[in-house]
Amino acid sequence: MVAHGKVRTRLAAAENLVWFQSPDTRRALLAALEDPTDDVKLAAAASLAEIGERVPVAHLLQARPGNGSESSRRLETVLVRVAKHQTDDLICVAGDRSFPERARVAAIDALARTGFFHLVSSISHLAEDRSPIVRAAVARGLGVLAHPDSGEAIAKLIHDPEWAVRAEAAEAAGRAGLTTFIDRLSVLLCDENWWVRFRAGEALVGLGGNGIEALRCVASSAEDRTARMAAAVVLAERRLA
């Protein structure tokens, strides 16, 4: 299949061979990992992962697929499919600064989607990465795993200098049920960024009675007008006012 036919034809073959499992299919897909078109490589890798074949993650992430959303989804599909069987490979990618941020973020997202709680530590280890995009992915991943052991990392991320990281961390605190973060989330209602304020308010609601009470307290008595408005908006949207 390598270099034979139009790109569209090779891409379709790489995607559809997964339905015809045989030794010949496996050989054809392995050969397609060397296709000159990166999108074809990724499609072949996704099919190989689907049939339980180990794929060369690091090699594939050196590829430069197209910039469209379809290409991004193809990369995400590969990583999600291999995550449960090649966890160590993705952990290495996530922590390796020689990979593009796009690849590292995709690896973190895929690891989180495994639902494996033992990965909280590996993902948390990247909470101080120098890339704000990676730190945001860490916060988002910890929110997906929603495990209370993520508290220490989220405590760092919730005060990150980048608003996108703070917003993800606020949401993660709510999803992980970190009731000890109620005061910190209340402080975020004064954040300079609206999205952070909104996420903090949503997280407080997600923390149940005590979080909602803290939100109501801010809405009725906070000295900061921005915080009062943020709290009031969230309460109104949730019909809790």
Secondary structure, DSSP 8 states (H G I E B T S, - for coil): -TT-S-HHHHHHHHHHGGGS-SHHHHHHHHHHTT-SSHHHHHHHHHHHHHTT----HHHHTT----SSHHHHHHHHHHHHHHHTT-HHHHHHHHH-TTS-HHHHHHHHHHHHHTT-GGGHHHHHTTTT-S-HHHHHHHHHHHHHHT-GGGHHHHHHHTT-SSHHHHHHHHHHHHHTT-GGGHHHHHHHTT-SSHHHHHHHHHHHHHT-HHHHHHHHHHHHH-S-HHHHHHHHHHHHHTT--
